């Protein structure tokens, strides 16, 4: 089983790194999930009998990597869920895309989900992100994305729709492989208000080492 990488921990929060390929929560595959691994970590560390409470307040796509915040109490879960709902959190992603992404911008679209795939359709916008290009070389762009809403596959869909698929994301048109069946989408940081201390927190983690092969030359 994957050894959990803990970024921060207290009585109310457990912030961890999710590697690519691991589910955040269960699906029909029945594969082991980050939530299960995190619960087992707490159970062993604190020698807790029976079930361990851990609240899931947001998710990352299976082939993506990055910061995931869990709530260790129901009070924390309620407050964090409300923060995500009210857009009081800040989620920053690093991405590698095909093509020359514009230097910066804000995109607003309407995204609708059908089964396991999402699409941009006509209608009032329900999805928004801001971005800036960190570098461009060899027809690949390294982009930092400020995800302002949380629609299914949002970053993947909005960039692919404009001709810039995330590397390794064959579902949305990428023609380039990315290592370990992952996609070049990494939740670099997440900013929240601590659910009990009420101060602002930012939790950060680096992507997998193989990203260096793509960005070390920039």
N, C-alpha and C positions, 0 to 999 in steps of 0.2 A: 504493500500500500504506500502511496505517496506520503513522504514526510512533510508535514505541514510547515510552511514558512510563515512565522508570525511577525507582523510589522508592528503591532501595538496591542496591548491587552490591559484591561482593568476589570473592575467588577461589573461594568455595564457594557463594555465593547470588546469585541475580538476582531481585529483587522488583520487580514491575511493576504498572501499572494496566491492568485489562481494561475496555475500554469496552463498553457494551451492543451486542449484535448480532454480536460476533466469537466464534467457537468457541474454547474453551480448547484442545481437541485435535480431531483429524480425525473426521469421521463420513461417512456415505454421500453427503452432498452434494458432498464434495470441495472445499468452500470453504476459503479461506485461514484458518489458525488462529493464535492467539496464540503457540503453541509454535513454529511456523514463523517467525513474525515475530521472535521473541526470538532464535532461532538465527541468523537472518540478521543481526540487530543485532550479535551477538557475532562472527560471521564477519568482518563489515566492520570493526568497531572494532579487533579484534586481528589482522586480516589472516591469519586461519587458513585453511590449505588443507584441502580435503576436508570431511568431516562434522564438525559441532560437537556435542559432548555437552551435553544439557540434560535433566535429569530432571523429569518431571511427578509431583508428590507430592500434589496435590489439584486440584479443578476448581471452576469456576463455571458455572452455567447460561448458555446463550447470550444470552438477553435481559437477564440481570443484569449488574451492573458491580462493580468493586472490586479489592481487593488479591489478587494471585496470587504465590505463592512458587515459584520454580523452583530446582532443585539443579544446580550447575555441575560437581559431581564425583559419581561413583558412591557414594563414602563418604557424602557429604552426603545423597544421595537415600535411601540405606538408613536413615540415622539420622532423617531427617525423616519418612519413611514410617512408621517405628515410632512416632514422636511422635503422628502423626495416629491411628494404630491404637490407641495406649494412651490417647488423649484428653488428651495433655499440652499440646496447643495450645489457644488460646482464640480463637474466631472471633466477632466482633461485627458485626452487620448493622444497617443502617437500612432501614426499610420504611415504605411508605405503604399503608394498608389502608382499605377501605370500612367504615363503621360505627364504633361506639364500643367500641374494644378495652378490656378491663379495665385498671385502672391498673398492675397487675403480676401476675405469676404464674409457675408452672412447669407445663408440659404434658408428659405422658408418654403415648405412644400406640404402637400397633403399625402399622407402615407396610409395605405390600407393593407391589412394582412389577409392572405388567403392560404390556409393550411400552414406550411412551414416557410413560405416565401412572402415577402412584402413588395408592394408596388407603389409608385407615385402616380396619383390620379388627379383629375381636375377637381377643384373645390377649394373651400377655405383651408388655409394652412393649419396643420396641427403638429407640425414638426419643425424645429428650428435648431440650427447650429451656426457657430462662428468658427473661422479657421484662419490659420496663417501658414504659409509654406516656409519651412525651415531651410530646405535646400532642394536643388534639382540637378540631377546628373544622369546621363545614360538613359534618358526617357523614363526615369523614376523620380517621383516626388516624395520627400519626407515632410509630413504635414502634422501640425498640432491642431487638434480639434477641441473646441469648447462646446460640449454637448449640452444644449439648453432644454431639451425635452428628451423623453425616453421611449420613443417608439421602437417597435420590433425591427431589428437590423437597420436602425436609422442611418448610421454613418455609412454603412455598406451600400445601402440603397441610394442615398442622396448623391454620393460621389460617383457610383457606377452609372446612375441615370445621366450624368453629365460627361461620361466617357472616361472616368478615372477609377476603374475597379481596384479594390484593395488586393494586393499581391496574395495569391493563393486562394482567393475567394471565387472558386469556379461557379458557385451558385449564381453570382452576379456578374459573370463575364470575364473574370481574370484568365489570362492565358499563361500565367507564370506560376510555377510551383513555389511554395514556401516551406521551410523545413518542418518535419514532424507532423505533416498534414494540418498545420496551423495556418492561420491567416495573419497578415501583418497589421493587426489591430490590437493595441495594448492600452489598457486603462492606466495611464501614467500616474495620475493623482486624483484624489477625491477630497473635497472640502466639505466638512459638516460642522454643525453646532453640537458640541458634546451634550448628550441628552440630559445630564444632571448638573454638570459644572457650568453649562451654558457659555463656554468660551469657544472660539473658532479653532478648528483643527484642520490640518492638511496632512494627509498620509500619501506617501510617494513610494513607488518601487520601479526598478529598472526592468526592461524586457529581457527575454532570454539572451544568452551570450551570442547566439547566431545572428542576432540583429546587427552586431558589430560588422559583419561581413558586408552589410548594406550601407551603414551610416558612417563607418570609420573614415571613409574617403572624402566625406563632405567637408 
